[in-house]
Amino acid sequence: EYAEFLHCKGRKITDFDEVRHEIEAETDRVTGMNKGISSIPINLRVYSPHVLNLTLIDLPGITKVPVGDQPPDIEYQIREMIMQFITRENCLILAVTPANTDLANSDALKLAKEVDPQG
């Protein structure tokens, strides 16, 4: 079992703690170190007889108030980025909501329901 990043061609990583560190490092290289976002994907392939062949896209959480180097229209930018992916017909939406939030106030569920009213 190993992982490969597109930006590190030919490098097979077998330590999945190292994979996590590389994701964090590449995120900082692409977005800066102050809460920036980017639509440039980090491509990671996991090779194992124990995993499904699928693409997982981890999108930023819905932000309402800009922090760090984020632009004033961060909420709009993130919403547009999310909509680019969740409106695809073959997309399964995993809407994550904090356990301390009332589901009736979940922005993630609201977006998912807009795109897929039947669930």
C-alpha positions in Angstrom: 0.0 0.0 0.0 1.4 3.4 -1.0 0.4 6.9 -2.1 1.6 9.1 -4.8 1.1 12.9 -5.3 0.9 14.3 -8.8 3.3 17.1 -7.8 5.9 14.5 -6.6 5.9 12.2 -9.5 7.6 8.8 -9.0 7.8 9.2 -5.2 5.9 6.4 -3.4 5.0 7.2 0.1 4.2 4.3 2.4 3.9 6.3 5.7 0.5 7.9 5.8 1.6 10.4 8.4 4.0 11.6 5.8 1.0 11.8 3.3 -0.8 14.1 5.8 2.3 16.3 6.2 2.7 16.6 2.5 -1.0 17.6 2.0 -0.5 20.3 4.7 2.8 21.5 3.1 1.4 21.6 -0.4 -1.7 23.5 0.8 0.6 26.1 2.4 2.7 26.3 -0.9 -0.4 26.8 -3.0 -2.5 29.0 -0.7 0.0 30.7 1.6 0.1 30.3 5.3 -2.7 32.6 6.3 -6.1 30.8 5.5 -6.0 31.4 1.8 -8.0 29.1 -0.6 -7.3 27.9 -4.1 -9.2 26.0 -6.8 -5.9 24.2 -7.7 -6.4 20.6 -6.6 -3.8 18.5 -4.8 -3.9 15.2 -6.6 -3.2 12.1 -4.4 -3.6 8.5 -5.5 -3.8 5.7 -3.0 -2.8 2.3 -4.2 -4.2 -0.6 -2.1 -6.2 -3.7 -2.6 -8.4 -2.4 0.3 -9.7 0.9 -1.2 -12.3 1.7 -3.8 -11.5 3.3 -7.1 -13.0 6.7 -6.6 -12.2 10.4 -6.6 -12.6 12.3 -3.3 -12.7 16.1 -3.5 -12.2 17.8 -0.1 -13.6 21.3 -0.5 -13.1 24.2 1.9 -15.8 24.8 4.6 -18.3 27.5 4.0 -16.8 30.7 5.4 -18.9 33.8 6.2 -16.3 36.2 7.6 -12.9 36.6 6.0 -9.8 35.8 8.1 -6.1 36.1 7.5 -5.4 36.9 3.8 -8.9 35.9 2.6 -10.6 38.3 0.2 -13.8 40.2 1.3 -15.9 38.0 -1.0 -14.6 34.7 0.4 -18.1 33.4 1.1 -19.1 33.9 -2.6 -15.8 32.4 -3.9 -16.1 29.3 -1.7 -19.8 28.8 -2.7 -18.9 29.1 -6.4 -16.1 26.5 -5.9 -18.4 24.1 -4.1 -21.1 24.5 -6.7 -18.7 23.6 -9.5 -18.3 20.2 -8.0 -21.6 19.3 -6.3 -23.7 20.1 -9.3 -22.1 17.3 -11.3 -24.5 14.4 -12.0 -22.1 11.7 -10.8 -21.3 13.5 -7.5 -22.1 12.1 -4.1 -22.4 14.9 -1.6 -21.0 14.4 1.9 -22.3 17.4 3.7 -20.3 17.7 7.0 -21.9 19.7 9.8 -20.4 20.2 13.3 -22.1 18.2 16.0 -22.7 21.3 18.1 -24.8 22.9 15.3 -28.5 22.5 14.8 -29.0 20.7 11.5 -31.7 23.2 10.6 -29.0 25.8 10.4 -26.5 23.8 8.4 -25.2 25.7 5.3 -23.7 22.5 3.9 -27.1 20.7 4.0 -28.8 23.8 2.6 -26.5 23.7 -0.5 -26.9 19.9 -0.9 -30.7 20.3 -0.8 -30.6 23.1 -3.4 -28.6 20.9 -5.8 -30.3 17.5 -4.9 -33.8 18.2 -3.5 -34.6 14.4 -3.4 -31.5 13.6 -1.4 
